[in-house]
Amino acid sequence: MASDVIRMRLHLRRIRALEVVEDTSAVLRVRVESTQTRVACPHCGFKC
């Protein structure tokens, strides 16, 4: 449930929020992981 709230708050798809590291009026830091099993390298485009 918390992961869904964080995903909606950040407007990000294909991520799962693992924990809120810091949540202040100036900073929101969240540890996340991808829900995709294969992603493309941002440099060469190779899917791994």
N, CA, C and O atoms as CSV, one atom per row, in Angstrom:
chain,resi,resn,atom,element,x,y,z
A,1,MET,N,N,0.818,-1.196,0.000
A,1,MET,CA,C,0.000,0.000,0.000
A,1,MET,C,C,0.861,1.259,0.000
A,1,MET,O,O,0.610,2.172,-0.787
A,2,ALA,N,N,1.864,1.323,0.863
A,2,ALA,CA,C,2.721,2.507,0.915
A,2,ALA,C,C,3.436,2.727,-0.413
A,2,ALA,O,O,3.618,3.868,-0.837
A,3,SER,N,N,3.844,1.640,-1.076
A,3,SER,CA,C,4.514,1.755,-2.368
A,3,SER,C,C,3.601,2.423,-3.390
A,3,SER,O,O,4.066,3.238,-4.187
A,4,ASP,N,N,2.315,2.093,-3.381
A,4,ASP,CA,C,1.364,2.708,-4.305
A,4,ASP,C,C,1.206,4.198,-4.040
A,4,ASP,O,O,1.100,4.985,-4.981
A,5,VAL,N,N,1.190,4.589,-2.784
A,5,VAL,CA,C,1.057,6.005,-2.430
A,5,VAL,C,C,2.276,6.778,-2.906
A,5,VAL,O,O,2.136,7.854,-3.487
A,6,ILE,N,N,3.475,6.242,-2.669
A,6,ILE,CA,C,4.701,6.911,-3.116
A,6,ILE,C,C,4.735,6.991,-4.627
A,6,ILE,O,O,5.102,8.034,-5.168
A,7,ARG,N,N,4.370,5.935,-5.328
A,7,ARG,CA,C,4.373,5.932,-6.791
A,7,ARG,C,C,3.444,7.018,-7.316
A,7,ARG,O,O,3.796,7.721,-8.263
A,8,MET,N,N,2.256,7.170,-6.715
A,8,MET,CA,C,1.315,8.194,-7.143
A,8,MET,C,C,1.854,9.587,-6.817
A,8,MET,O,O,1.713,10.507,-7.623
A,9,ARG,N,N,2.464,9.749,-5.652
A,9,ARG,CA,C,2.984,11.051,-5.243
A,9,ARG,C,C,4.115,11.513,-6.153
A,9,ARG,O,O,4.222,12.703,-6.449
A,10,LEU,N,N,4.951,10.594,-6.594
A,10,LEU,CA,C,6.081,10.928,-7.453
A,10,LEU,C,C,5.737,10.861,-8.942
A,10,LEU,O,O,6.540,11.286,-9.773
A,11,HIS,N,N,4.573,10.342,-9.291
A,11,HIS,CA,C,4.128,10.189,-10.685
A,11,HIS,C,C,5.096,9.317,-11.493
A,11,HIS,O,O,5.400,9.619,-12.647
A,12,LEU,N,N,5.569,8.251,-10.884
A,12,LEU,CA,C,6.482,7.331,-11.548
A,12,LEU,C,C,5.811,5.987,-11.736
A,12,LEU,O,O,5.134,5.483,-10.840
A,13,ARG,N,N,6.008,5.415,-12.911
A,13,ARG,CA,C,5.515,4.069,-13.167
A,13,ARG,C,C,6.691,3.112,-13.141
A,13,ARG,O,O,7.844,3.527,-13.257
A,14,ARG,N,N,6.400,1.862,-12.991
A,14,ARG,CA,C,7.404,0.789,-13.022
A,14,ARG,C,C,8.448,0.900,-11.928
A,14,ARG,O,O,9.591,0.483,-12.115
A,15,ILE,N,N,8.068,1.456,-10.789
A,15,ILE,CA,C,8.956,1.469,-9.628
A,15,ILE,C,C,8.200,0.970,-8.412
A,15,ILE,O,O,6.974,1.052,-8.342
A,16,ARG,N,N,8.948,0.458,-7.466
A,16,ARG,CA,C,8.368,0.034,-6.194
A,16,ARG,C,C,9.141,0.764,-5.100
A,16,ARG,O,O,10.364,0.658,-5.014
A,17,ALA,N,N,8.429,1.493,-4.280
A,17,ALA,CA,C,9.077,2.189,-3.171
A,17,ALA,C,C,9.380,1.185,-2.073
A,17,ALA,O,O,8.492,0.454,-1.633
A,18,LEU,N,N,10.622,1.147,-1.631
A,18,LEU,CA,C,11.035,0.220,-0.590
A,18,LEU,C,C,10.986,0.864,0.787
A,18,LEU,O,O,10.583,0.232,1.763
A,19,GLU,N,N,11.398,2.127,0.861
A,19,GLU,CA,C,11.341,2.835,2.141
A,19,GLU,C,C,11.507,4.329,1.916
A,19,GLU,O,O,12.143,4.755,0.952
A,20,VAL,N,N,10.947,5.097,2.787
A,20,VAL,CA,C,11.165,6.537,2.803
A,20,VAL,C,C,12.383,6.779,3.687
A,20,VAL,O,O,12.361,6.486,4.883
A,21,VAL,N,N,13.435,7.309,3.097
A,21,VAL,CA,C,14.678,7.542,3.814
A,21,VAL,C,C,14.603,8.854,4.583
A,21,VAL,O,O,15.029,8.937,5.735
A,22,GLU,N,N,14.055,9.880,3.929
A,22,GLU,CA,C,13.938,11.194,4.560
A,22,GLU,C,C,12.706,11.890,4.004
A,22,GLU,O,O,12.497,11.905,2.791
A,23,ASP,N,N,11.901,12.458,4.865
A,23,ASP,CA,C,10.698,13.173,4.442
A,23,ASP,C,C,10.538,14.414,5.311
A,23,ASP,O,O,9.979,14.364,6.407
A,24,THR,N,N,11.045,15.526,4.790
A,24,THR,CA,C,10.925,16.808,5.488
A,24,THR,C,C,10.215,17.782,4.564
A,24,THR,O,O,9.847,17.418,3.448
A,25,SER,N,N,10.020,18.998,5.007
A,25,SER,CA,C,9.364,19.988,4.156
A,25,SER,C,C,10.229,20.369,2.959
A,25,SER,O,O,9.710,20.878,1.965
A,26,ALA,N,N,11.535,20.133,3.034
A,26,ALA,CA,C,12.438,20.496,1.945
A,26,ALA,C,C,12.916,19.307,1.118
A,26,ALA,O,O,13.320,19.487,-0.031
A,27,VAL,N,N,12.880,18.088,1.678
A,27,VAL,CA,C,13.484,16.926,1.023
A,27,VAL,C,C,12.570,15.712,1.147
A,27,VAL,O,O,12.015,15.430,2.209
A,28,LEU,N,N,12.430,14.998,0.020
A,28,LEU,CA,C,11.796,13.679,0.039
A,28,LEU,C,C,12.769,12.725,-0.620
A,28,LEU,O,O,13.014,12.819,-1.823
A,29,ARG,N,N,13.326,11.805,0.156
A,29,ARG,CA,C,14.273,10.828,-0.364
A,29,ARG,C,C,13.696,9.446,-0.131
A,29,ARG,O,O,13.399,9.065,1.001
A,30,VAL,N,N,13.539,8.689,-1.229
A,30,VAL,CA,C,12.896,7.373,-1.182
A,30,VAL,C,C,13.803,6.358,-1.843
A,30,VAL,O,O,14.351,6.623,-2.913
A,31,ARG,N,N,13.972,5.202,-1.226
A,31,ARG,CA,C,14.722,4.098,-1.840
A,31,ARG,C,C,13.737,3.297,-2.670
A,31,ARG,O,O,12.712,2.849,-2.157
A,32,VAL,N,N,14.044,3.109,-3.965
A,32,VAL,CA,C,13.128,2.437,-4.888
A,32,VAL,C,C,13.851,1.343,-5.652
A,32,VAL,O,O,15.080,1.271,-5.649
A,33,GLU,N,N,13.064,0.486,-6.311
A,33,GLU,CA,C,13.608,-0.499,-7.230
A,33,GLU,C,C,12.693,-0.593,-8.429
A,33,GLU,O,O,11.508,-0.269,-8.345
A,34,SER,N,N,13.239,-1.031,-9.535
A,34,SER,CA,C,12.462,-1.178,-10.762
A,34,SER,C,C,11.597,-2.428,-10.681
A,34,SER,O,O,12.010,-3.438,-10.112
A,35,THR,N,N,10.398,-2.361,-11.250
A,35,THR,CA,C,9.538,-3.536,-11.313
A,35,THR,C,C,9.702,-4.262,-12.647
A,35,THR,O,O,9.123,-5.329,-12.847
A,36,GLN,N,N,10.489,-3.690,-13.559
A,36,GLN,CA,C,10.743,-4.328,-14.842
A,36,GLN,C,C,11.801,-5.412,-14.674
A,36,GLN,O,O,12.748,-5.259,-13.904
A,37,THR,N,N,11.627,-6.501,-15.400
A,37,THR,CA,C,12.608,-7.571,-15.315
A,37,THR,C,C,13.785,-7.320,-16.251
A,37,THR,O,O,14.894,-7.784,-15.985
A,38,ARG,N,N,13.562,-6.595,-17.338
A,38,ARG,CA,C,14.631,-6.268,-18.280
A,38,ARG,C,C,14.581,-4.777,-18.556
A,38,ARG,O,O,13.518,-4.227,-18.843
A,39,VAL,N,N,15.715,-4.135,-18.469
A,39,VAL,CA,C,15.804,-2.709,-18.765
A,39,VAL,C,C,16.952,-2.468,-19.733
A,39,VAL,O,O,17.892,-3.261,-19.807
A,40,ALA,N,N,16.869,-1.368,-20.474
A,40,ALA,CA,C,17.911,-1.033,-21.438
A,40,ALA,C,C,18.991,-0.182,-20.773
A,40,ALA,O,O,18.704,0.684,-19.946
A,41,CYS,N,N,20.220,-0.447,-21.148
A,41,CYS,CA,C,21.359,0.352,-20.685
A,41,CYS,C,C,21.207,1.764,-21.244
A,41,CYS,O,O,20.967,1.918,-22.441
A,42,PRO,N,N,21.340,2.803,-20.409
A,42,PRO,CA,C,21.195,4.164,-20.921
A,42,PRO,C,C,22.309,4.578,-21.893
A,42,PRO,O,O,22.163,5.567,-22.611
A,43,HIS,N,N,23.419,3.830,-21.919
A,43,HIS,CA,C,24.552,4.190,-22.781
A,43,HIS,C,C,24.526,3.461,-24.125
A,43,HIS,O,O,24.688,4.085,-25.173
A,44,CYS,N,N,24.322,2.142,-24.095
A,44,CYS,CA,C,24.387,1.377,-25.350
A,44,CYS,C,C,23.036,0.875,-25.826
A,44,CYS,O,O,22.908,0.482,-26.985
A,45,GLY,N,N,22.019,0.877,-24.964
A,45,GLY,CA,C,20.690,0.419,-25.359
A,45,GLY,C,C,20.486,-1.082,-25.230
A,45,GLY,O,O,19.392,-1.579,-25.496
A,46,PHE,N,N,21.522,-1.816,-24.826
A,46,PHE,CA,C,21.406,-3.267,-24.675
A,46,PHE,C,C,20.466,-3.596,-23.513
A,46,PHE,O,O,20.595,-3.030,-22.427
A,47,LYS,N,N,19.522,-4.510,-23.743
A,47,LYS,CA,C,18.587,-4.912,-22.679
A,47,LYS,C,C,19.202,-6.026,-21.854
A,47,LYS,O,O,19.715,-7.012,-22.384
A,48,CYS,N,N,19.137,-5.845,-20.557
A,48,CYS,CA,C,19.701,-6.866,-19.663
A,48,CYS,C,C,18.779,-7.085,-18.491
A,48,CYS,O,O,19.070,-7.905,-17.621
